[in-house]
Amino acid sequence: MILTGGTISMQFEASGTAYVNPGNSETLVKKQLPELGELAEIDTITLFHEDSSNIGPKHWTILSKTIEEQYKKYDGFVILHGTDTMAYTASALSFSLKNLDKPVILTGSQVPLVNLRSDARRNVINAIEVATLPLNEVAICFNDKVFRGNRSTKMSIGDFDAFRSPNYAPLAEIGLHIETSFTKERAKAPFYAKASFEENISLIHLFPGLKTDAIMAMLKAQTPKGIIIEAFGSGNMPVTGNTSILPVLNYCREREITVLVVSQAVYDEVDLTKYENGKMAFEAGAISARDMTVEASVTKLMYLFGVYKTMHLVNQQLMIPLVGEFTL
């Protein structure tokens, strides 16, 4: 069990504000959840103590390398993690942990473990039990469901049912029994970690009235390796007047900046051939993210530019599902 911080290990100040206590996480978990040893033989590793809004590519690299170093010693891994960026971490690990043949399960809670009405106990117990199953991928276990990590997104701030997998059925549902819907597939090659993430990536959320000049100014200031455009509906974006995205796409194509298009809609997939505006974007070099989540799109682009050095190779890999992150 790998501890990284997050709400699950937070405590309360007198003012009522929750904070991460760097020196108390392991003791807290062992004290509050002594029954975990009945499910499995568990060792605990504390990697860092962070609110998950602080977690990013450097932490994903540490997690990947830690799992690689410990891989032969254990049958499964559970990562206790804050909920805010859990889907990003799960997606990133799904790309960096190659030929995975053991479960890597992320979980956390909406309420700190020390709170009497916390959801932490159930989530951790479920995650430990799921980590004993023949599930060979990175997954999120939360509120009696198990989701593919790179298909997951946080949908609620205040409900215990915080996560969804909008375009992919749960891997398992937990009731009196654990009902699974996955099949064990043996890895065809030895496991290894390839943790390299390019941080110079931009995410542009379109809205009516967003000026072309504002996007261009950002691109010229940052010179990113790739950009992700959160477009409307099935991938539509403005193509006329002072909000047109076409100059942005032409600028990116000339400078070999990858453009990946995701939808602001959570369900279904981007289809850049469905409407004329989307087709114009496609003809200008934009790539459809299909039904990938924003989290998977961001981390996949970071991962690919960390591994490959040319736009051509990255674009090729974007159109291939590497670990089930989108539906063909």
C-alpha positions in Angstrom: 0.0 0.0 0.0 1.5 3.3 -1.2 0.6 6.5 0.6 0.7 9.8 -1.2 -1.5 12.0 1.0 -4.9 13.4 0.0 -8.1 13.8 1.9 -8.0 10.2 3.3 -5.0 11.0 5.5 -6.0 14.6 6.4 -6.8 15.9 9.9 -8.6 19.0 11.0 -7.4 22.3 12.3 -9.3 24.0 15.1 -10.9 26.2 12.4 -12.3 23.2 10.6 -9.8 23.3 7.6 -8.5 19.9 6.6 -4.7 19.5 6.2 -2.2 16.8 5.4 -0.2 15.7 8.4 3.2 14.7 7.0 4.3 12.7 10.0 1.2 10.7 10.8 -0.2 9.0 7.7 1.1 5.5 8.2 0.2 5.5 11.9 -3.2 6.9 11.2 -4.0 4.2 8.6 -2.8 1.3 10.7 -4.7 2.6 13.8 -7.9 3.2 12.0 -7.8 0.1 9.8 -6.2 -2.7 11.8 -8.4 -5.3 10.0 -6.7 -4.9 6.7 -4.3 -7.7 7.6 -7.1 -10.1 7.5 -7.4 -9.5 3.7 -3.8 -9.7 2.7 -0.2 -9.5 3.9 0.4 -5.7 3.6 3.5 -3.6 3.7 3.1 0.2 3.7 5.3 2.7 1.8 4.9 6.5 2.2 6.2 8.3 -0.9 4.9 11.8 -0.2 2.3 13.8 1.7 0.4 16.0 -0.8 -3.0 17.4 -1.4 -3.6 15.8 -4.8 -3.9 19.3 -6.4 -0.1 19.5 -5.9 0.5 16.1 -7.7 1.9 16.1 -11.2 4.3 14.5 -13.6 7.2 14.4 -11.2 5.1 12.4 -8.7 3.9 10.1 -11.5 7.5 9.3 -12.2 8.2 8.5 -8.6 5.2 6.3 -8.3 6.1 4.4 -11.5 9.7 3.9 -10.5 8.6 2.7 -7.0 6.2 0.1 -8.4 9.0 -1.0 -10.8 11.4 -1.4 -7.9 8.9 -3.3 -5.8 7.2 -5.2 -8.6 8.6 -8.7 -7.9 8.0 -8.6 -4.2 4.2 -8.1 -4.3 1.1 -9.5 -5.9 -0.7 -6.1 -6.2 -0.4 -2.5 -5.3 -2.9 -0.1 -3.7 -2.2 3.7 -3.9 -4.0 6.0 -1.4 -4.4 9.3 -3.3 -6.4 12.4 -3.2 -9.5 12.5 -5.4 -9.0 15.7 -7.2 -6.3 14.4 -9.5 -6.7 10.7 -9.0 -7.9 10.2 -12.6 -4.9 12.0 -13.9 -2.5 9.8 -11.9 -4.4 6.6 -12.8 -4.2 7.6 -16.5 -0.6 8.5 -16.4 0.4 5.2 -14.6 -1.6 3.2 -17.2 0.7 4.6 -19.9 4.0 4.4 -17.9 3.6 0.9 -16.5 4.3 -1.4 -19.4 3.2 -5.0 -19.7 1.4 -4.8 -16.4 0.5 -8.2 -15.0 -0.7 -7.2 -11.5 -3.4 -4.9 -10.2 -2.5 -1.3 -9.4 -5.5 0.1 -7.6 -6.0 3.8 -6.6 -8.4 4.8 -4.0 -9.0 7.6 -1.5 -12.0 9.2 0.2 -14.3 12.2 0.1 -14.1 12.5 3.9 -10.9 12.1 6.0 -10.4 8.7 7.7 -10.5 10.3 11.1 -14.1 11.4 10.6 -16.7 9.1 12.0 -18.8 9.2 8.7 -15.8 8.8 6.4 -16.1 6.7 3.2 -12.4 5.8 3.6 -12.8 2.5 5.5 -15.0 1.0 2.8 -12.9 2.3 -0.1 -9.6 1.0 1.3 -11.0 -2.4 2.3 -12.5 -2.8 -1.2 -9.3 -1.7 -2.9 -7.2 -4.2 -0.9 -9.5 -7.0 -1.8 -9.6 -6.0 -5.5 -5.8 -5.9 -5.5 -5.8 -9.6 -4.7 -7.8 -10.4 -7.9 -6.3 -11.2 -11.3 -6.8 -7.7 -12.7 -3.9 -6.7 -14.8 -4.3 -2.9 -15.1 -4.4 0.4 -13.3 -7.9 1.0 -11.9 -9.8 3.3 -9.5 -11.8 1.6 -6.7 -14.4 3.9 -5.2 -17.8 3.7 -3.7 -18.2 -0.1 -4.5 -17.2 0.2 -8.1 -13.9 -0.5 -10.0 -13.2 1.6 -13.1 -10.4 1.4 -15.6 -8.1 4.2 -14.6 -7.7 5.9 -17.9 -11.5 5.9 -18.5 -12.3 7.5 -15.2 -13.2 11.1 -14.3 -14.2 12.8 -11.1 -17.9 13.8 -11.4 -18.8 15.0 -7.9 -17.2 17.1 -5.1 -19.7 16.3 -2.4 -21.1 12.8 -3.0 -19.4 9.5 -2.0 -20.1 8.4 -5.6 -17.4 10.7 -6.8 -16.1 8.9 -10.0 -17.6 7.7 -13.2 -16.3 5.9 -16.3 -18.6 7.6 -18.9 -17.8 5.5 -21.9 -16.6 2.2 -20.5 -18.4 -0.2 -18.2 -17.1 -0.8 -14.7 -14.5 -3.5 -14.3 -16.2 -4.7 -11.2 -19.1 -3.9 -8.8 -18.9 -4.7 -5.1 -21.9 -5.9 -3.1 -22.2 -9.1 -1.1 -19.8 -10.4 -3.7 -17.4 -8.8 -6.2 -19.0 -9.1 -9.6 -16.2 -8.8 -12.2 -16.5 -8.1 -15.9 -12.8 -8.4 -16.9 -10.8 -11.3 -18.2 -7.3 -12.0 -17.2 -4.9 -11.5 -20.0 -1.3 -12.4 -19.5 1.3 -9.9 -20.5 3.3 -11.0 -23.5 6.5 -9.3 -22.4 8.3 -8.6 -19.1 7.1 -5.7 -17.0 9.0 -2.4 -16.9 8.2 1.3 -16.2 8.8 4.0 -18.8 8.0 7.1 -16.9 8.8 10.2 -19.0 6.3 13.0 -19.2 6.6 16.2 -21.2 5.0 19.1 -19.2 4.9 21.6 -22.0 1.4 20.8 -23.0 -1.6 23.2 -23.2 -5.3 22.7 -22.6 -7.7 25.2 -24.2 -11.3 25.1 -23.1 -13.4 26.8 -25.7 -16.3 29.1 -24.9 -18.4 31.4 -27.0 -16.6 34.6 -27.4 -13.0 33.3 -26.8 -10.9 35.4 -29.2 -8.4 33.9 -31.6 -5.9 36.5 -30.6 -6.0 35.4 -27.0 -5.2 31.8 -27.9 -2.5 32.9 -30.3 -0.8 35.0 -27.6 -0.7 32.0 -25.3 0.7 29.8 -28.0 3.5 32.3 -28.9 4.4 32.8 -25.2 4.5 29.1 -24.3 5.4 27.4 -27.6 3.9 24.0 -26.4 4.7 20.6 -27.9 1.1 19.9 -28.2 -2.3 21.4 -27.3 -5.6 19.8 -26.4 -8.8 21.7 -27.4 -11.9 21.1 -25.4 -14.4 21.6 -28.2 -18.2 21.7 -28.3 -20.3 18.6 -28.9 -18.7 16.1 -31.3 -15.7 18.3 -31.8 -17.1 21.5 -33.2 -15.4 24.8 -32.9 -15.8 28.3 -34.4 -14.3 28.8 -37.8 -15.5 32.4 -38.7 -14.8 35.9 -37.4 -12.5 36.8 -34.5 -13.1 33.6 -32.6 -12.1 31.3 -35.5 -9.8 28.4 -34.5 -8.6 27.9 -38.0 -5.6 30.4 -37.6 -4.7 28.5 -34.5 -4.7 25.2 -36.3 -2.7 26.5 -39.2 -0.1 28.0 -36.8 0.2 24.7 -35.0 0.6 22.7 -38.2 3.3 25.0 -39.5 5.3 24.7 -36.3 4.6 20.9 -35.8 2.5 21.4 -32.7 0.1 18.5 -32.2 -3.6 19.3 -31.8 -5.8 16.8 -30.0 -9.6 17.5 -29.8 -11.7 16.3 -26.9 -15.3 17.1 -26.2 -16.7 19.2 -23.3 -19.5 16.6 -23.2 -18.6 13.7 -20.9 -20.4 11.0 -22.8 -19.9 9.6 -26.4 -17.1 10.5 -28.8 -15.5 13.2 -30.9 -16.3 12.8 -34.6 -14.6 15.5 -36.7 -16.4 14.3 -39.8 -19.9 14.8 -38.5 -20.3 18.6 -39.1 -18.6 21.0 -41.4 -16.8 22.9 -38.6 -15.3 19.8 -37.3 -14.3 18.6 -40.7 -12.5 21.9 -41.3 -10.6 21.4 -38.1 -9.7 17.8 -39.2 -8.5 19.1 -42.6 -6.3 21.6 -40.8 -4.6 18.8 -38.9 -6.6 18.3 -35.7 -6.8 14.7 -34.3 -9.9 13.3 -32.7 -9.5 12.0 -29.1 -12.5 9.7 -29.8 -14.1 8.9 -26.4 -11.0 9.6 -24.3 -11.4 11.6 -21.1 -9.7 14.9 -20.7 -7.4 13.2 -18.0 -6.4 10.4 -20.4 -5.9 12.9 -23.2 -3.6 15.2 -21.2 -1.5 12.4 -19.7 -1.2 10.4 -23.0 0.0 13.5 -24.8 2.5 14.2 -22.0 3.7 10.6 -22.0 4.0 10.4 -25.8 6.1 13.6 -26.1 8.2 12.3 -23.2 9.0 9.2 -25.2 8.9 10.3 -28.8 10.7 13.3 -30.2 8.7 14.1 -33.3 5.2 15.2 -33.9 4.7 12.6 -36.6 5.4 9.7 -34.2 3.3 11.2 -31.5 0.4 11.7 -33.8 0.6 8.1 -35.0 0.4 6.8 -31.4 -2.5 9.1 -30.5 -4.6 7.3 -33.0 -3.8 3.9 -31.5 -5.4 2.7 -28.2 -2.3 1.8 -26.1 -4.0 0.5 -23.0 -7.7 0.6 -23.7 -8.0 4.4 -23.2 -10.4 4.8 -26.1 -12.9 2.7 -28.1 -12.0 1.8 -31.7 
